[in-house]
Amino acid sequence: MSVANSVPILQQIFHPSDFTPASEVAFIHALKAALIAKAELTILHVSPKHESEWMEFPGVRTTLERWGLLPKNSTQSDVAKKLGIRIKKVQAKHNDPVESVTAYLSAHNTDMIVLATDQQKGPVQWLSQSIAAPIARKSNQMTLFIPKGVDGFVSAPDGSVLLTSILVPIAETPTPEPAVHAAARMAIRLNLPSGIFTLLHVGESTGMPNVRLPEVSGWQWNRVVKPGDVVDVISDTASAVKAGLIVVTTEGRHGFLDALRGSHSEQILRQAPCPLLAIPASSFMASVV
């Protein structure tokens, strides 16, 4: 099965925002994904009170004008007519952001969630690590995490993409194919001319899964096996190969984001030096950028 046939294009992208600089970086990535896929982007802000002004939402047209995709003083209709994407901005009043977001997702189709995460320990905030992870887990949707303080692979000034190294940690369980195909699709859809996919297995070489690797023009696949602590090895390898993105498969109670406290998932998200794309195993046929 080819990458193109197994992974359809995104139709619905969802971005919860708390109007912080970290969330602004996540918005940039969500908007870029919508542009590439010609998809609908929904931006949701949750607050205990309707105290935020509509103008506080990320400036879609301002961003697109800065990227040179729309002329100055463009209209709202220009976004759909000239670029083929649809934007929805939703404000919700709720004391529990997780419940509010998951309730919205249960009532609306979504192919991918783009979330900012706070890697620092401390008081729980709206898009902190301890909130972002359960949103992804409860919704069972493909999720792109953008760690606080990380610029990511999409340039805020001009919308260009710089991504030449993608790390894909793999094991026998969950099946690595969704992550492998998602990584390949990402390189294809972003029109990345060249780069390296690093398949990382933490453990013994005999445990390295046998994965059929898609061919991506200009890109090569490297297989790496390292012993040691899963969290440390993934983090160290991501830094060593200068990964711009980590792609993982998640599944059930043994999945990457299943547990929170003291789990590998929480620790890896806290240490990730770059954005992380989590693909539920059940979404092997789901869409990615």
C-alpha positions as MATLAB code, in Angstrom:
seq = 'MSVANSVPILQQIFHPSDFTPASEVAFIHALKAALIAKAELTILHVSPKHESEWMEFPGVRTTLERWGLLPKNSTQSDVAKKLGIRIKKVQAKHNDPVESVTAYLSAHNTDMIVLATDQQKGPVQWLSQSIAAPIARKSNQMTLFIPKGVDGFVSAPDGSVLLTSILVPIAETPTPEPAVHAAARMAIRLNLPSGIFTLLHVGESTGMPNVRLPEVSGWQWNRVVKPGDVVDVISDTASAVKAGLIVVTTEGRHGFLDALRGSHSEQILRQAPCPLLAIPASSFMASVV';
ca = [
       0.000    0.000    0.000;
       1.500    3.348   -1.011;
       1.782    6.316    1.307;
      -0.500    8.354   -0.945;
      -3.232    5.708   -0.881;
      -2.980    4.862    2.815;
      -3.000    8.404    4.141;
      -5.709   10.750    2.814;
      -5.463   14.525    3.102;
      -6.613   16.333    6.251;
     -10.046   17.898    6.252;
     -10.462   19.178    9.825;
      -7.720   20.658   12.033;
      -8.380   21.729   15.616;
      -6.270   24.157   17.654;
      -7.128   25.072   21.273;
      -5.546   28.421   22.109;
      -4.838   30.223   25.370;
      -3.569   33.361   23.597;
       0.009   32.910   24.910;
       3.247   33.086   22.867;
       3.554   29.274   23.095;
       0.084   28.875   21.691;
       0.942   31.328   18.914;
       3.677   28.950   17.686;
       1.172   26.081   17.708;
      -1.260   28.265   15.744;
       1.405   28.880   13.071;
       1.813   25.110   12.626;
      -1.950   24.533   12.571;
      -2.423   27.237    9.937;
       0.369   25.822    7.774;
      -1.213   22.371    7.965;
      -4.572   23.821    6.921;
      -2.985   25.612    3.965;
      -1.227   22.500    2.702;
      -4.279   20.281    3.079;
      -6.842   22.941    2.047;
      -8.609   22.065    5.274;
     -10.862   23.742    7.802;
      -9.073   25.147   10.876;
     -11.029   25.595   14.093;
      -9.477   27.748   16.827;
     -11.055   27.288   20.267;
     -10.491   29.386   23.359;
     -11.854   28.231   26.721;
     -12.286   30.586   29.669;
     -14.257   30.481   32.957;
     -15.742   33.791   31.843;
     -16.374   35.358   28.447;
     -13.726   37.926   29.228;
     -11.535   37.660   26.129;
     -12.054   39.951   23.195;
     -12.653   38.426   19.761;
      -9.662   40.393   18.476;
      -7.380   38.452   20.841;
      -7.710   35.368   18.632;
      -4.651   34.741   16.425;
      -4.694   36.983   13.348;
      -5.218   34.617   10.442;
      -5.359   37.262    7.705;
      -2.498   39.238    9.252;
      -0.353   36.102    9.245;
      -1.280   35.173    5.681;
      -0.520   38.712    4.509;
       2.877   38.569    6.236;
       3.562   35.274    4.467;
       2.790   36.924    1.131;
      -0.239   34.721    0.464;
      -2.812   37.505    0.662;
      -2.650   41.187   -0.303;
      -2.742   43.914    2.313;
      -6.167   44.723    3.768;
      -7.625   41.451    2.513;
     -11.129   40.420    3.506;
     -12.355   37.390    5.394;
     -13.791   35.920    2.212;
     -10.365   36.130    0.531;
      -9.070   33.394    2.826;
     -11.491   30.846    1.428;
     -11.687   32.142   -2.141;
      -7.968   32.612   -2.791;
      -6.409   29.993   -0.498;
      -9.102   27.333   -0.236;
      -9.127   27.075    3.557;
     -11.881   27.742    6.074;
     -11.372   29.298    9.504;
     -13.684   28.992   12.509;
     -13.074   30.817   15.785;
     -14.994   29.507   18.796;
     -15.071   30.847   22.349;
     -16.381   28.590   25.126;
     -17.157   29.274   28.767;
     -16.106   26.398   31.027;
     -14.120   25.847   34.234;
     -12.495   22.645   32.948;
     -10.604   23.102   29.656;
     -10.140   19.349   29.166;
     -13.854   18.641   29.454;
     -14.688   21.593   27.239;
     -12.265   20.568   24.508;
     -13.188   16.876   24.563;
     -16.887   17.787   24.511;
     -16.307   19.930   21.442;
     -14.313   17.177   19.751;
     -16.995   14.585   20.473;
     -19.517   16.711   18.600;
     -17.297   17.752   15.683;
     -15.184   15.766   13.254;
     -11.450   16.361   13.679;
      -8.498   14.773   11.910;
      -5.665   16.431   13.828;
      -5.206   18.456   17.016;
      -2.363   20.975   17.298;
      -1.482   21.802   20.918;
       1.093   23.875   22.769;
       2.568   22.146   25.825;
       4.331   23.563   28.869;
       7.274   21.312   29.689;
       8.046   22.986   32.985;
       6.826   21.582   36.277;
       4.653   23.833   38.361;
       1.037   25.014   38.627;
      -1.295   23.512   36.066;
      -2.160   25.959   33.313;
      -4.667   25.728   30.464;
      -2.240   24.257   27.934;
       0.217   22.766   30.414;
       1.665   19.295   29.933;
      -0.814   17.755   32.388;
      -3.748   19.107   30.364;
      -2.494   18.691   26.803;
      -1.778   14.971   27.212;
      -5.246   13.963   28.488;
      -6.887   15.966   25.704;
      -5.017   13.874   23.155;
      -5.643   10.655   25.061;
      -9.360   11.173   25.587;
      -9.999   12.344   22.044;
      -8.006    9.489   20.452;
      -6.998   11.848   17.679;
      -3.713   12.424   15.939;
      -2.013   15.220   17.890;
       0.883   17.538   17.118;
       2.497   18.814   20.320;
       4.542   22.025   20.161;
       6.685   22.348   23.339;
       6.905   25.753   24.950;
      10.084   27.563   23.933;
      10.456   25.528   20.717;
      10.097   27.388   17.416;
       9.156   24.229   15.511;
       9.642   23.647   11.803;
       7.369   26.396   10.444;
       8.793   29.917   10.301;
       6.512   32.511   11.901;
       7.856   35.436    9.801;
       7.346   33.919    6.342;
       5.639   30.516    6.726;
       8.545   28.590    5.239;
       9.331   25.067    6.443;
      12.723   23.824    7.625;
      12.671   20.114    8.407;
      15.516   17.802    7.414;
      15.522   15.237   10.225;
      12.559   13.196   11.522;
      12.919   10.720   14.392;
      10.559    7.729   14.550;
      10.906    5.636   17.747;
       9.536    2.128   17.065;
       8.775   -1.095   18.930;
       6.799   -4.268   18.283;
       3.841   -2.803   20.180;
       2.168   -0.607   19.185;
       2.650   -1.274   15.482;
       5.139    1.217   13.999;
       3.527    1.460   10.541;
       1.243    4.435   11.301;
       4.178    6.545   12.516;
       6.394    5.455    9.614;
       3.747    6.316    7.013;
       2.889    9.587    8.771;
       6.548   10.647    8.741;
       6.835    9.829    5.041;
       3.596   11.638    4.239;
       4.799   14.676    6.172;
       7.947   14.920    4.056;
       5.934   14.512    0.848;
       3.144   16.965    1.670;
       5.585   19.622    2.917;
       7.593   19.287   -0.326;
      10.788   18.737    1.633;
      13.604   18.200   -0.886;
      15.909   16.032    1.234;
      16.449   14.704    4.709;
      16.884   11.704    6.973;
      14.314    9.535    8.748;
      15.839    7.897   11.825;
      14.113    4.703   12.990;
      15.051    4.271   16.644;
      14.555    1.071   18.625;
      15.451    1.184   22.320;
      16.521   -2.272   23.468;
      18.174   -5.298   21.882;
      18.782   -5.481   18.141;
      16.712   -8.669   17.993;
      13.674   -6.640   19.059;
      13.892   -4.189   16.152;
      10.610   -4.526   14.196;
      10.796   -5.379   10.508;
       9.063   -2.421    8.864;
       8.406   -1.860    5.164;
       9.734    1.630    4.483;
       8.086    3.929    1.916;
      10.317    5.528   -0.680;
      10.480    9.308   -0.411;
      12.504   11.139   -3.045;
      15.558   12.841   -1.556;
      15.115   11.190    1.842;
      16.908    8.210    3.356;
      16.012    5.838    6.185;
      18.534    5.092    8.939;
      17.979    2.320   11.488;
      19.408    2.863   14.966;
      19.335    0.471   17.938;
      20.424    1.660   21.374;
      20.160    0.156   24.856;
      19.186    2.189   27.885;
      16.310    4.092   29.400;
      13.593    4.754   26.806;
      13.052    8.376   27.791;
      16.730    9.301   27.908;
      17.622    7.470   24.689;
      14.796    9.075   22.692;
      15.626   12.533   24.020;
      19.380   12.108   23.497;
      18.919   10.682   20.000;
      16.560   13.489   19.007;
      19.238   15.983   20.015;
      22.045   13.989   18.365;
      20.326   13.778   14.963;
      18.992   17.341   15.314;
      15.453   16.106   14.834;
      12.919   18.729   13.838;
      10.051   16.334   14.538;
       9.425   13.133   16.502;
       6.659   10.841   15.212;
       5.277    8.013   17.372;
       2.432    5.506   17.286;
       0.122    5.321   20.312;
      -2.197    2.501   21.269;
      -4.469    1.549   24.156;
      -3.303    1.232   27.729;
       0.244    0.582   26.598;
       0.245    3.579   24.304;
       2.559    6.537   24.287;
       0.090    8.906   25.958;
      -1.980    6.464   27.965;
      -0.710    7.202   31.463;
       0.277   10.530   32.892;
       1.973   10.506   36.252;
       5.425    8.994   36.191;
       4.871    7.570   32.716;
       7.349    7.494   29.845;
       4.947    9.609   27.818;
       4.927   12.498   30.258;
       8.694   12.386   30.639;
       9.340   12.260   26.888;
       6.971   15.160   26.272;
       8.748   17.135   28.975;
      12.157   16.458   27.429;
      11.257   16.647   23.726;
      13.571   19.173   22.015;
      11.207   19.520   19.036;
       7.534   19.069   18.065;
       6.070   15.604   18.524;
       3.359   14.017   16.354;
       1.400   11.223   18.074;
      -0.537    8.865   15.784;
      -3.126    6.482   17.320;
      -2.636    2.985   15.919;
      -6.329    2.922   15.072;
      -5.809    5.837   12.695;
      -3.504    3.979   10.288;
      -5.929    5.020    7.554;
      -6.423    8.499    9.024;
      -5.085   11.611    7.409;
      -1.906   13.516    8.090;
      -0.476   16.603    6.516;
];
